[in-house]
Amino acid sequence: MKRRSVAAGAALAAALALLTGCQLVDELGPDGEPDSGSDGAGSSESGSDSGGDGPRTIPPQLLECGENAPDENELQLADLDLTTAQWSMPEGFVESFSYHEDNPVEEVHSTWYAEPNDPAVPGLNVIQVVVYTGLDWDEFADACGRVPLEAVEEQLGRYRDQIDAEPLGEAEMTEVAGQPAITQQIGLAEYSYVGYWLFSETQLLHAYCQWTDDGARQVIEPACTPLVESITVG
């Protein structure tokens, strides 16, 4: 996985950047209005002759979505259905059904937990993947699915506040399922973890690996790389 530090101005502690595509809109006529022949209602003679099979016209603002990358102050949300995510079990781990999300940050779609059995370690030392739905960027997402980095940092800040956590290092860019994502180490009272966040417009995939002490960290943290690298979506 590639990593690099991310920064976007004095107002942000970290900056993020994700990729997406844009949806096509309905077929438009040459004057920029909906083609009257496209649905058979009020069709003109010329529309009837062409059979409604002419080339689609894409509005300039959507063409710009593909031509222009987001600037350094924007995040482009992943155009993926994160609920289709799959991954592989790291060596030396077994699936666990002893855990649940006691303080979810969004609406939980699915959870998965695994703990080491070679060697075994005390409880709360686990790796996990949680997929959330119901994410709403409100007015921050534009027509291209781009969100100001400040809004993303505020979102992550709310997540930390909700679980009474603090960042233990700067956020870095990495990749999850071939998509740019963010990773950061987080600390709580009972444990610490390294987390990976992959955002779409309405979903969040959060993979993280948590440990209670340095001894357990030596077992848990090395499993994070193969776990995250095995994640696929779609």
N, C-alpha and C positions, 0 to 999 in steps of 0.2 A: 504494500500500500504506500502511495506517495503521501508525504506530509509536508506542510509548510505553515509557518506562522501566518496569521491573518490579522490585519489591522485596518480600520477605516475611519480615521479621524479621531480627535481627542474625545469625542462623545461616546465612542464605542470601546469596550474592552477587547472585543474580537470581531472579526468580520467573516462572513460566510459567502459562498457562491455556489448555486446549484444550477442544473441545466433542465430545460423542458422544451416542449414543442408547443405550437399553437393550433387550435382547432380551426378547421375551415368553416366559413359561414355559408349561408344559402347562396345559390347562384344569383348573380346580379346581371342586369342588362348593361348595355354600353353607356347608359346615362347615369349609372351608379344606383338605379332603383331596382327593386326585385323584378326579375324577368317575368312578365305576365304569362308567358307560355310554360313556365316551369311546373305549374301545378294543374294545368288544364283549364283553369278558370279564367274567363275573359281573355283567352288566347287570341293573339293577332294572327293575320295571315302569314306573316313572315315567321312567327313562332311555329305555326303549323307546318310550314315547309321544311324548317330545320329539324323538326321532330323533338326539339328541346334538348338536343344532344351536343350543343355547341360548347366551346371551352368555358370553364368557370373563370370568373373575374374575382381576384382576391383584393380586398381593400388595401391601399398602401400601408396603413398602420400595421396590418398583419404581415405583410411582406417584410416590414422593418423588424419584426420579431425575430425572423430567421436570419436576417442580414446583419443585424447589430447585436453584439454581445452586450449583456448588462454591464453598466459601468461599475466602478469600484465601490459605489455606495448602494448597489442593488443586489438582491438575491433572486435568482430565477428558480421557481419551484419545480420539482421533478414531476414530469407528466407520466406517472406510474401508478398502478393499483397496488399499493403496498400490502394489501391483504393477501396477495398471491405469493408473498415472500416464502422462500424455503431456504434451509441451511443444513449443514452436516454437524454431527456430534464430534467434538474434538476427542482425540485419543486420551484415555484415562478418565473419561467422564461418563456419567449415566444420567438419564432424565430423572427429574425429581418432581413429585406432586405435593410437596410439603410447603410450598410457598404461594403467596398471592400478593397482588399489588394493594397494599393497605392505604395508599394515598395516590391514586392515579391522577395524572396531570391533564388527561383528556378522557374521552369515552373509550374504555378498553374494548378492543375487538378480540384480541387473543393474547395469551401469555405462554411462555415456555421457559423452563428452568432446568438446569443441569448442575450437578455437583461432582466433585472428583471422588473417585473410589480407589485411585492408585496414584498417590497415597490419599487416604481419607483425611478430611479436615473437619473442624467443628462447624456447626451451623452458621448460616449467614454468609458463608463463603461459596458463592455460586456464580454461574454465568447465566444470562437471561436475554430473551428477545421479547419485547412487548410492542404490539401494533395498536395504535390508537386511531380512532376515527372522530368525526365531529369537529375537526380543527377548522377555525374560521378566522381568516385574516382580515375580516371586515373590509373597510375601504382601502386598506393598504395594498392589496393586490391589484395590479393594473390589467389591461386587456391582454398583455403578454404573459401574465402570471408572474410578474416581477414584484418583489416586496423590498422596501427600503431596509437596509441592514440594521438601521436603528430599531425598526419594528421587530426584527428577528432577535436582536439582543434583548429587547424588552420582554419578548416571549420566553426566552430561556431564563431570564431573570425571574419572571413569575414562577416558572417551574421550580427554580431553586428555592425561592421564598416559600413555596407551597410545601416543600419537604424539609424546610429548615436546613438547607445545604449551602455550602460556599465553594467557589471555584478554588482549586489548588494549583492551577496553572493556566496559561493562556490557551484559548481555543485554537485549534489547528485545522486546516483543510486536509481531508483524506478522501477515500472513495469507499462507497458501500454499493454493492450490486452494479458496479461500473458507473455509478453516479457520484458526483461530488457531494460530500457530506462533511459534518463537523465532528471532531472528537475533542474531549476535554476531561481532565481529571477533577472529580468532585469529592468533597468531604462532608460526612455527616457525623453525628455523635458516636454511633455504633460501628460504622464502617466507612470505607472510602471505595470509590469505583472509578474506572475509566469508561466513559460513555461515548456512544456513536449515535448521532442524530441525522436521520434522513427525512426531509420534509417534502410533502406534496401540498397541493392546495387545500386538501381536506383531511389528510392523514399524516401520521408520524410513525416511523419505525425507529424504535430506541433499543439498541443492543448495548449491553453493558456487563462488566465483569467486576464483582465486588469482593473485597477482602476485609477481614477484621484486624489483622496485624501483619507485620512484615513476613512472618513465616508462611502464613496462608497466601500472601501476595505472590510469593515465589512459585506457588502451584497454580494460582488462578490467572495471573496476568499473562503468562505465556500462551494460555489457551485462547486469549482474545483474538490474536492475529488469525489463526486458522478458522475460528468461528466467523469473524467478520468477512474474511476472504471467501468463505463458502456461501455467503448469502447471495441468492439470485431472486429476481422479481420478474414475474410475467412468464 
